[in-house]
Amino acid sequence: MKTSDAEILILPGYKGAGPHHWQSRWEAKLSSARRVQMGDWHKPVFEDWRDNLLAEIEAASRPVILVGHSIGAQMAVQTADLQDGKVKGAFLVAPPDVENPAIRPRHLLTFGPARRDPLPFPSVVIASRNDPFCDFAKVEEMAGDWGSLFMDAGESGHLNHESGHGPWPEGLMVFARFLGKL
């Protein structure tokens, strides 16, 4: 599959994705990509985010590829069984542990518990060994539960602009390979 064959839905995490975040850069670079306005970026409400994502998927006129970061990745996973087969793949980066009672902000717990079943579409999970929002063993377990190809990003923090992943060309290359196999 090529990017022009799909609608690429960008799903930012808590606080959204600023102009230097790799998701914003990819959105600007990929002509068929657009950001889903999930709801309040600073106080995510699960039901609002779910409903907004499902409305965007329903409105899509081509196959959908989800590109989720952080809680956006969890939203892609949590809504997988409600997507009517339009989603053909998901690229999931740094999903947080939505079962960890120490997660901050605490309202992110409302996005849990973590899914335990395989996703109904191909997926890739990329995670860091020192992500402050999810223990590496936990994210590896989640990826296994989801049937996702798991990629170890080494010690890369939360894989966002703050951790030095503004343009993130390596991620874009992995995304291109993932699309090529769909």
Helices and strands as residue ranges (DSSP letters): G 3-5, E 7-11, H 22-29, E 33-35, H 46-59, E 64-69, H 71-78, G 80-82, E 87-93, G 106-111, E 123-127, H 136-146, E 149-152, G 161-163, H 169-181
